[in-house]
């Protein structure tokens, strides 16, 4: 199945299905005929998987970086750019990101800045990567102050979501990745009861289709529509950053987003935007996927407020995507004391 991302200047397709990674070589031969080198950016863990069998009719190099969020640093970016230079990668060549959302973020950012931009192909191998991180052209790495604070827009030539790569994920990784799917489900206003009649493939297709439509309508977040994809991410990124600072493995990105979605519903209720039914429906959706819906970590509330204030989506205040009578929308300038009070109750619930 192919889902178009209908951008005006750089349209491309997201290809979904088993074995679609084998189509990339022929596609690159057609789209970047002057390319001599394909450089795959991945991790040792990903490279060991049985499906890691890419074959391009190009001189191919595999550059390994740390797994997960540890790869998303300016130090790793500098090291990769140095290695690309030593390999004499040119502006005619192509970078291929293979891995989860962190890996495709990193590969995309390196492709965006090396030689002021080289061609990029994305092969997301996690649920989060396939439904969110790898498509849309937003690339970034982290700073100590927050997630994804250094980045660029750089659209790929294409995205290949091969279902073969999901088979080797751990049960926790598969479940955690559904946090981004739950976000899309809620953004579409669909109820928990419908989930039992929807297959996994249909859920992935729904999430990819939603993001493709929103990205095509607001590529650079200028109209505000694309900001809706940040639903659940304001608190989600804050608690994820706090967990990463402790060097712990207590939270995956999708789990953090799920907690953020549950909190956003409660915050919307406190602001009088929605009633108890939205809070209940949100928690039912999260429960269906087996995702957390409470702030279970003992993170200081003031630490969370400070992190949310520094979030890249904020504009010198606290900004959340919140449900309302007409669906979700971005709400800025929320009183920090109100958020503080709701966080305390949310943690104790």
Protein Blocks (a to p, Z undefined) as FASTA:
>chain_A
ZZddddfklgcdddedehklmmmmmmmmmmmmmbmbdcddddfklmmpmklccccfbdcd
dddddehjllmcfklmmmmmmmmmmnopafkbccddeddfklmmmmmmmmmmggoiaadd
dddfbfklmmmmmgooiacdddfkbghkbccddddfbdcddfklmmmpcfklmmmmmmmm
mmmmmmnopafklmmmpcfklmmmmmmmmmmmmmmmmmnopnommmmmmgoklmmmmmmm
mmmmnopakbcfklmmmmmmmmmmmmmmmnopacfklmmmmmmmmmmnopafbdfbccdf
klmmmmmmmpmkbghiacdddddfeocaddehiafklmmmmmmmmmmZZ
